[in-house]
Amino acid sequence: MAHYSYTPQGVCSQLIEFDVTDGKLHNIQFTKGCPGNLKAISKLLEGADARWAADRLRGNTCGAKVTSCADQLSKAIEMAL
């Protein structure tokens, strides 16, 4: 298991942390941001294939922003892989 930390850019969350074991995501946690939505993302992606998750989340936006916490998670996963 490898643990990763990522500082997102352009979003409300300030830190994204997660583990990757055998290509699967575990223990995804966001610091700050929209707690309900980010907890839901974490639950939905628990045990998901990391490459699949990054592909699905990439390009998701938040309001008028060009990114989102989900998009930033995709960038973090890609860096980890």
C-alpha positions as CSV (number, residue, x, y, z in Angstrom):
1,M,0.0,0.0,0.0
2,A,1.2,3.5,-0.9
3,H,-0.1,6.6,0.7
4,Y,-0.4,9.9,-1.3
5,S,-1.0,13.5,-0.4
6,Y,-1.9,16.2,-3.0
7,T,-2.4,19.9,-2.6
8,P,-5.2,20.8,-5.0
9,Q,-5.3,24.1,-6.9
10,G,-8.3,26.4,-7.6
11,V,-10.8,24.6,-5.3
12,C,-12.0,24.9,-1.8
13,S,-10.4,21.7,-0.5
14,Q,-6.8,22.2,0.8
15,L,-5.5,18.7,0.8
16,I,-6.4,15.3,-0.8
17,E,-5.0,12.1,0.8
18,F,-5.5,8.5,-0.4
19,D,-4.0,5.1,-0.6
20,V,-3.4,2.9,-3.6
21,T,-3.2,-0.9,-3.1
22,D,-2.9,-3.2,-6.1
23,G,-4.2,-0.4,-8.3
24,K,-7.3,0.2,-6.1
25,L,-8.2,3.4,-4.2
26,H,-8.7,3.4,-0.5
27,N,-9.1,5.8,2.4
28,I,-9.8,8.9,0.3
29,Q,-9.9,12.0,2.5
30,F,-10.4,15.7,1.6
31,T,-9.4,18.5,4.0
32,K,-11.9,21.4,3.8
33,G,-14.3,21.8,0.8
34,C,-17.9,20.6,0.6
35,P,-18.0,17.9,3.3
36,G,-21.2,16.0,2.1
37,N,-20.2,15.8,-1.5
38,L,-16.6,14.9,-0.8
39,K,-17.5,12.2,1.7
40,A,-19.8,10.8,-1.0
41,I,-17.1,10.8,-3.6
42,S,-14.8,9.0,-1.1
43,K,-17.4,6.3,-0.3
44,L,-18.3,5.8,-4.0
45,L,-14.6,5.3,-5.0
46,E,-13.5,3.1,-2.1
47,G,-12.0,0.0,-3.7
48,A,-12.4,1.4,-7.2
49,D,-9.7,0.9,-9.9
50,A,-7.5,4.0,-9.7
51,R,-7.1,4.4,-13.5
52,W,-10.9,4.1,-14.0
53,A,-11.6,6.7,-11.3
54,A,-9.1,9.2,-12.7
55,D,-10.6,8.8,-16.2
56,R,-14.2,9.3,-14.9
57,L,-13.4,12.4,-12.8
58,R,-11.1,14.2,-15.2
59,G,-12.6,17.5,-16.5
60,N,-15.4,17.8,-14.0
61,T,-16.0,21.4,-13.1
62,C,-17.5,23.3,-10.1
63,G,-19.7,26.2,-10.9
64,A,-17.7,28.8,-13.0
65,K,-14.4,27.2,-12.0
66,V,-12.4,25.3,-14.6
67,T,-11.8,22.5,-12.1
68,S,-13.4,20.8,-9.1
69,C,-12.3,18.7,-6.2
70,A,-13.2,15.6,-8.2
71,D,-11.0,16.9,-11.1
72,Q,-8.2,17.6,-8.7
73,L,-8.5,14.1,-7.3
74,S,-8.1,12.8,-10.9
75,K,-4.9,14.8,-11.2
76,A,-3.7,13.4,-7.8
77,I,-4.4,9.8,-8.9
78,E,-2.6,10.3,-12.2
79,M,0.4,11.6,-10.3
80,A,0.3,8.6,-8.0
81,L,0.1,6.2,-10.9
